[in-house]
């Protein structure tokens, strides 16, 4: 394979990677635990936090804080998993690229 063909192949792979990353970044993720729903974009920016206050008691604030933390972290894990699934074919196990 000549150098020009290799460069062209590398450029195409870079385009494909950027397209897949953009697709993930624009995707909406949502997770609900108990009375907390968090919505997040694939770029890990929270877009909305919804609390069902009809089931929330005044002394449940600490539990609410814990739930928000858990739901946020699980959403980040979901996004990381999908990113690895889509981008793994390009990075071939090189952690931390995306």
C-alpha positions, 0 to 999 in steps of 0.5 A, spaced: 500 500 500 502 506 498 503 512 502 497 516 499 492 510 500 494 510 507 493 517 508 486 517 504 484 511 509 487 515 515 483 521 513 476 517 512 477 513 518 478 520 522 471 523 518 468 516 521 470 517 528 468 525 528 461 523 525 460 517 530 463 522 536 458 527 534 452 522 533 453 520 541 454 528 543 447 530 540 444 524 543 439 524 549 440 520 555 435 519 561 435 515 567 430 515 573 431 512 580 425 513 585 423 520 584 429 523 580 429 523 573 436 526 570 436 528 562 443 529 559 446 529 552 452 525 550 457 530 551 455 529 559 452 536 560 445 535 564 440 538 560 434 537 566 433 534 573 426 532 574 424 531 582 417 528 583 415 532 589 409 529 590 412 523 593 418 527 597 418 528 604 421 534 607 426 530 611 428 526 604 433 531 602 439 527 604 436 521 600 435 526 594 442 528 594 444 521 594 439 519 588 442 525 584 449 523 585 447 516 583 443 517 577 448 522 574 454 517 575 450 512 572 448 516 566 455 518 565 457 510 565 451 509 560 454 515 555 461 512 556 459 505 554 456 507 548 462 511 546 466 505 547 461 501 543 461 506 537 468 509 538 472 502 540 473 500 533 477 506 531 481 506 538 482 499 538 482 499 546 486 505 547 483 508 553 482 515 554 481 518 547 474 520 548 
